[in-house]
Amino acid sequence: MIKNIISLLIFALAVISILYFLPIDDITYPNDEIELKEDAPLPNELHPVVDGKKEELISKSAEKGIDIIITDGFRSVEEQNRLYERGRSTGGNIVTNVKGGGSYHNYGLAIDFALRLDDGNVIWDLEHDGNDNGESDWMEVVAIAKDLGFEWGGDWPGFKDYPHLQMDFGLRVGELKRGYRPTEEAHE
């Protein structure tokens, strides 16, 4: 019994050692839409595909009688850190669990939206049915966004970020931090 446990521990340590020393930057991707750029600077605006899909989302929502506004898009690392501090070292409620460099917003790959009422007020009401079709306007917008290739933060396990929409192009934040970027022509 003890021999089996020792053998299992040795095997586990060997596997962990091999994984630890594998070069992370030797990741290969199945398409030409992702590239590694040496010392890749952080973007300073939305990725062109995300920006185009954002405009389609606004337009397609309007066709259903739903007026939405984009409350956030590209966000600098400094802006992300200020948001992270809210509710921690500064006043207000906690609005994010992610520090600068850890959000898809920092790479121009995410937007946040809200509903705008006829009187101009902005709401984040998941039940509101302003176009009176018996469906939640919020969920109608989410369905349009998903059809356009966005991932919705409301589908995440654990922390739900209902206004958040992102296109990750198959990249995790860790890969973005290491300089991987979707190409300008990338699409979902």
Rosetta blueprint (number, residue, H / E / L):
1 M L
2 I H
3 K H
4 N H
5 I H
6 I H
7 S H
8 L H
9 L H
10 I H
11 F H
12 A H
13 L H
14 A H
15 V H
16 I H
17 S H
18 I H
19 L H
20 Y H
21 F H
22 L L
23 P L
24 I H
25 D H
26 D H
27 I L
28 T L
29 Y L
30 P L
31 N L
32 D L
33 E L
34 I E
35 E E
36 L E
37 K L
38 E L
39 D L
40 A L
41 P L
42 L L
43 P L
44 N L
45 E L
46 L L
47 H L
48 P H
49 V H
50 V H
51 D H
52 G H
53 K H
54 K H
55 E H
56 E H
57 L H
58 I H
59 S H
60 K H
61 S H
62 A H
63 E H
64 K L
65 G L
66 I L
67 D L
68 I E
69 I E
70 I E
71 T E
72 D E
73 G L
74 F L
75 R L
76 S L
77 V H
78 E H
79 E H
80 Q H
81 N H
82 R H
83 L H
84 Y H
85 E H
86 R E
87 G L
88 R L
89 S L
90 T E
91 G L
92 G L
93 N L
94 I L
95 V L
96 T L
97 N L
98 V L
99 K L
100 G L
101 G L
102 G L
103 S L
104 Y H
105 H H
106 N H
107 Y H
108 G L
109 L L
110 A E
111 I E
112 D E
113 F E
114 A E
115 L E
116 R E
117 L L
118 D L
119 D L
120 G L
121 N L
122 V E
123 I E
124 W L
125 D L
126 L L
127 E L
128 H L
129 D L
130 G L
131 N L
132 D L
133 N L
134 G L
135 E L
136 S L
137 D H
138 W H
139 M H
140 E H
141 V H
142 V H
143 A H
144 I H
145 A H
146 K H
147 D H
148 L L
149 G L
150 F L
151 E E
152 W E
153 G H
154 G H
155 D H
156 W L
157 P L
158 G L
159 F L
160 K L
161 D L
162 Y L
163 P L
164 H E
165 L E
166 Q E
167 M L
168 D L
169 F L
170 G L
171 L L
172 R L
173 V H
174 G H
175 E H
176 L H
177 K H
178 R L
179 G L
180 Y E
181 R E
182 P E
183 T L
184 E L
185 E L
186 A L
187 H L
188 E L
